[in-house]
Amino acid sequence: MIEKYKTQIKILFGIRICLWIVALASTVYWIYYSVKLHANGIYAPEEYSPLMRPVLHTCVGIAIAVICLSFVLHAISIKIKRAAVE
């Protein structure tokens, strides 16, 4: 019975790692996009903001969503561990 719980916890941990990788990739992408805009000579706020805002909002939204989901999966893992002890 305990092996079943260990397997579930390992699967949840693997999913959480994947979610954190997605959050990292999303963050790295908007930073890359910002640097790319600067490399293209776009410095003025009236040019930079309209180009950056959609990318930034999407990427930050993705990062926040997957991090929250990761915390939910962590709470589920804790519940499984407590059930295994009992």
Secondary structure, 3 states (H helix, E strand, C coil): CHHHHHHHHHHHHHHHHHHHHHHHHHHHHHHHHHHHHHHCCCCCHHHHHHHHHHHHHHHHHHHHHHHHHHHHHHHHHHHHHHHHHC
